[in-house]
Amino acid sequence: MKGQAKCYEELREYCETVPLVDCHDHSVNLEPKYKDPILALKSGYFNSDIHSVTSEDDFRKLDNTDLSLEKRWPILEKAWKKTCHTGYAQVTRRVLKKFYGEDELTLAALKRMQGRLLDLSDEKTFDGILEEANIAVRLEDVWPNVGKVIRGTLKLTPRSRLVISLPRYHKICNYEDVQANVAPLGNIVDSLDAYLETCREIFKAHKKFGAVAFKDQSAYDRTLDYGNPTRTEAETIFNWFMEDPRRKAAYPNQTKPLDDYLFHEFMRMARDLNLPVQIHTGHMAGIRNDIVKANAILLTKVIELHRDVRFDLFHANWPYSGELLFLCKNYPNVTIDFCWANIIDPVYCQNMFKQALSCVPHGKIHGYGSDFVGCVDRTWAHAQIARENIAIALSDMVDIDYLSLDEAKEVAHRWLFTNANNFYRLGL
């Protein structure tokens, strides 16, 4: 992508020099070496676009490496012709060009790739791609072995800082869930008080390890409309399934009061630990999701109640930009994070960057997060697109004399690095 404003090229070049804070990623381990060119190109989020235009039978065939490239190519070719202009496809195009020297996705290109597939299990290769993307640090939600966190032996991928994955601790519905969550401390709990105290100790151990935030992606499983139930309501549910390990409570009628109560208690722990809270809002991975339950506006009551908790609301709340701009403008404890969104919908982000500049303080915007599981080749491509989106948006604003080029560079630096560095207290 290329902006039309007179200063676009200069601003784009400047953005390339700014180190990135990758606000959100899921790289659990160094990824294994790619073994199949189709899987190397369709993995990551582009897989969802393919799924949305392909029959279930054909979609399964694409993943079947027992079938030859020749047999699978017609399926991929048909899907590519229908999807090749999405933001996800832009990532695939750039990976194809950058790492394999191919301008077009063809059967011949796939065959040439076969002997040159990336080995992302090699730490030097993995870190080298991050270096080329000029990514200084990555905030990782990797659902770790909590015992290793407590012992300080967890190994993260290069340039990573840990975040605390929260949903498992409030989405409890039976005795086994409770005991599994507290087991890393060697505890067995039999009361709500004991459970909360053990969770606090686990979170403190994460912070001691170096965790810089909490992360909650519960929107995949429930609405973001958290109620404010009483302790008695929550404890009644907790005691009901704790007194008989064979019982299991069902969401929403049985567990929502407990889920909501625990979430609020964990927000208070975030306040006490002085850690911000990342919350998944807007679009969800995969297909056939219910977007209504993930709208950030549903968090208004949470934001109002927990005024001493800093909330970083993710994915630019796609497609609900207005609601998120409202929240960020109205509430001192809310920031907007464009992680993932830059490739969900590049044009949405370009427009929202411009609108955000004109209606919310520019110190409350975090411009980039890769949000992949491994796929560091795609992380590089995503970083390129994020820089372009910001350069396009800000150069357009320079062209209409909304701000000067020097001011645009200062804003770009904030959006790519400074704001997140300060918000997460990374000390870079």
N, C-alpha and C positions, 0 to 999 in steps of 0.2 A: 504494500500500500504506500501511496505517496500523496502528501498534502499539496494543495494548490497555492497556498499562501507564499508570498515572496520570501519569507524568512524560514520556510519549512526545512530546507536542507541544513541550514546552520543550526537550527534548533534540534533537528534529528541527530546531527553529529554530536552536539553537546550531550544529548541524552545518552548516547553510547558511552560517554566517559564517566557517567555517574554510576557508582556501585549500587547494586540492587539489594534491598532487603526482600527476600522471598517470604512473604508473610504466612504462607500456608503450603505444606507439602505432606506427602505420605510415604516417603521413601524408607520403608522398613529395613531393607537390606540393599546392598549392591545387587542390581538385577543380573540374572544369568545372561549368557551370550545368546543373542538372537539366533535361531536355527532355521527359521522359515521367513522368506521375504514378505509374504502376504501378512503373516502375523506381526512382523516388524513394522509394517505400515498401518495396519488397522488397529493395533493396540492403543490403549488410551481412550480418549473421549470420542475419537472419530468412529469407534466401534458402534456407538449409539446412533450416529447418523446412518450408518450402514444398516443397522437393525431396523431403523424406522422406515426403510424403503425396500426391505428384503423379506421374503417368506421365511418362516421359522426353519423350514427344511434347508433352504439355501444358506441361511445364516449359519446353521450347524456345519454345513459342508465346508464353508470357508475356514473353519477351525480344524478341520480334519486333515492333518498333515499326512495321513496315509494316502490321500488322493494327490495326484500330481498337480503341479502348477497349471498345466494345460487344462486339466479338468475343472479347476477352481477359478481360473481366470475369467471365463465368460460371466460368472456370477459377480465377481468383483468389478469387472468392466461395466456391467449394467448398472450396478449400484453407484459406481464412481461418476457416471454420466448424470446421475440424479443428485449427487451430493457435493460435487467438486468445488462449489463456491461458498460453502459454509465456513465459519470461523475455524471449526475443527479441521476441515479439509485444507485450510491455509497452513495449519501446522504440518499436516502430512506433506504438502507440496514443498515446504521449506526443508523438512527432514530429508526428503527425496533428493533435493538439489544439494544441500549442504554436505551431507554425509555420504552420498552415493553418486553425486555428479550427474544425476538424471533430471532432465527438464520436464519429462512427461511420464505419466504412469501407464506403462504398456507391458505386455507379456515379455517382450525382449528386455525391458528394463529390470523386471523381476528376475529374469534369468541371470543378468549381469550382476545383480546384487548378491546372488546366492553365495558367491565365494568371498564377499566383502562385508558381511553382516557385522555390526558393531558387537563388541564384547564389553558390556557394561558391568560385568562382574569384576573387571580389572579396575582397582581403585584409582590408579593413575589416569586411566581413560575417563572414568567417571568425574574425577576432580578436574581434569583438564577441560572438559566440556563446561563445567561450572565456571572455571576461570575465564574461558572464552566468552561466556555469557555475562561476565563481570558481576556475578552474584557473590556478595560478601558473606551472607549468612542465610540460613533457611530455618524456618520454624516448623518443626516436625510433629505431626499427630500420627503416631505409629503404633498405638495400642500395645505398649511394650510389655515384656516380662517384668511385672512390678517387683518381684523379688530381686532382679538384677538392678533395678533402679534403687531400691533400698540399700543394697550392698555396694552400690556405686560401680558396678561392673558392666552396665549396659553399654554396648558400643553403637554409636550412631554413625550414619553416613557422613561423608565430609561436609564441613561447614554448617553443621546442624546444631540447633538448640531444641530442647524437648518442650512440648506442651502437654498438659495433663488432660487426657481424654475422659470426659465427665459422664456421658450417658449411662454407662454400665452401673454407675454408683447410685443413680436415682431411678433407673428403670428395673427395679427389683420386683419380683412377683412370687418368689417362693423361698423356702429355707436354703436350698442349694445356691441360689444367687447370692444371698447374704454371706454365707460361709465362704464361697469362692472369692468374693471381693475382699474379705478380711484375712484370708489364708496367708498371704505373703508376710504378714506380721506374726504368724503363728498363733493367731487368736481364734477363739470360738465365741461368738456373741449370742446373747439371748434376750437382748432388749434394744429398743430404739436408741436409747442413750448410749449404750455401748457401741452400737453400729456407727453412730455419728462421731463419737470420739475416735474410733479406729480409722474412719475415713479421714478425719482431720490429721491424724498421724501419718497416714499414707500420703496425703497432699503435702505435708511439711517435708517428708522425705523426698518427694519430687522436686520441691523448690531447692532443697539442699543439694540435690544432684545437678541443678542448673535450669530447671523448668522456668519458663518466662511467662506462661499464660495458662489458663484453662481453655479447653475447646469443647463445644457442645454442638453435635449434629443431630439432635433428637428430631428435627423436622422430618427426617426420613420415616419416622415411626409414629409421630403424634403431632398434634397441632402446637404451635408456639403460643397459644393462648393459655398461659399458666394462671390457674386460679390461686387463691390465697387461703387454703383450708386451715382449720385449726389443728393443733398438735393432737388433740383427741381423735379427730377424724383419721389422721395419718396413723397414729399408734394403734387404733382399732384394727386397721388392715394389716399392719405389720405383725401384730400379736396373733391375728387369725391364722396366717400361714406359718408363723414360727412355731406355734404350739403343735402343729402336725406336719411333718416334712412331706407328707403325701399331698398336701393341698397346694393349689396353684391359683393365684388370683389373675383375673383377665382384665386387659385394658379395653375400654376406658372405665367402665362402670365400677370395677372393683379397685383398680390400682391408681387411677388418676389423682385422687386426693393425696396418696402417699408420694407418688411421683412429683407432684407439684410442691408438696411440703419439703421434700428433700432438696429439690432444685433451689428453693429459696434459702434453705440452710447452707447449701454449698455456695450460694452467692455471698452470704455473710462470711464464709470462710475465705472466699476470694478477696473480700474487703480486708479481712484481718491479715492475710498473707501478702496484701498489696500486689496482687496479680490481676491483670486484665482478663476479660472473658471474651473469647472469640465465639460467635454464634453463627451457625449456618442459617442463612436466609435465602429465599428465592429458589432458583432452579436446582434440581436434584439430578444426580448421575443416573444413567439408564433411561428407560422409557416407561410410559404408563404411570407417571407419578401424579399425585394430587398437589398442584402448585398452591392452591388456596391456603392450605394449612401452614405453608412456609413463608407467608408474607410477613416481613419484619414489623409491620404496623401492629401485629398481634402482640408484640413484646412491649407495647406502651406501658402496661401496668407494671411489668417487671422493671423497666427503666425508671419509672416514677418512684417505685418503692425503694429500689437500691441505688440511691443517688450517689453513694460513695464507691460504687463499682464502675469501672471503666469498661464499656462494651464496644467491641470492634465487630460491626455487622458485615457479614461476608457476602461475596458474589454480587455486589452492587444491587442486591435484592431483585435480580432480573426475574421477571420483566416489570417490576413495580418500582420504577425509579422515583416517582413523585413521593411515595410514602417514605422512602429512605431519606430523601433530601429533607423532608419535613422533620423527621426524627433527629437528624444531625443538626439542623438549624435550631431546633427547639431545645435540645437537651445537651447540657455541657458534658455529660458522661458518654456520649455516643460519637463514634467515628465510622466513616464509610471505608470499606475495604473492597477493592476491585479484583481480589484474587479470583482466578478462574474466569471471571466475567469477560476479560479481554479477548478470550477465544470463544466463549459462548456466543457473543454477539459484538464484534468489533465496532460496528457503527453505533450501536446503543451506547457503548462506552465512550466513543468519541463525543457524542452528543451530551452524555451525562457529565463528562469531564468539563465541558464548556458550561453546562448549566450549574454544576457544583461550584465552579469558580465564581459565578455571579450571585450565588445565593447562600453559600455556607462558607465559613472561614477555611481558607486553603490549608491551614495547619491541621485540619481534621480529615485529611484524605490519605489513604494508603493505596498506592497505585498498582502493586504487583504481588501476585502469589501464584505459583505454578500449579499447585493442587493436583499433581500426578502421583501415582504410585510407581516409583522408579522412573523409567522413561525419561532419563535426563537429556536425551536427544531432543525430546519434545519440550522439555524445560527451556532449552536454548531457544527453540523456535518461538515459544510463548513469550519469552523475554523480549525478543525482537518485535513481536506484535504489540506488546504493552508499550514499549518505547515509541513505536510509530503512532499508536493511538493518542498518547499524551502529546507528542510533537504536532500531530495534525490538529488536535483540539486547541492547544495553546498558540500555535502559529496563526490559526484562524482568528483567535481573539486579538492577537497583535495586529492583524490586518484590518480589523475594524476599530483600531485605536483604543481597545479596552485596557490594554496594558502594553508596556514597552517590551522589547526583546530581552533586555536584561532582567526585567521583572518576570518574564516567562521562564527564563532559565532558572531563576530562584525558585519559582513554583515547581518546575519540573524536578529540581533537586529535592525539594521537600517531598513530593509525591513518590519519588522512586527510592529515597533513602532516609532523609532527615526525620520525617514525621514518624515513621515506624521505628527508627532507631531510638527516638525519644520516648515514644509511647510504650514500647516494650522494655525500655531501660536496658538496651543491649550493650551500651558502652563502647560502640564502634567509633 
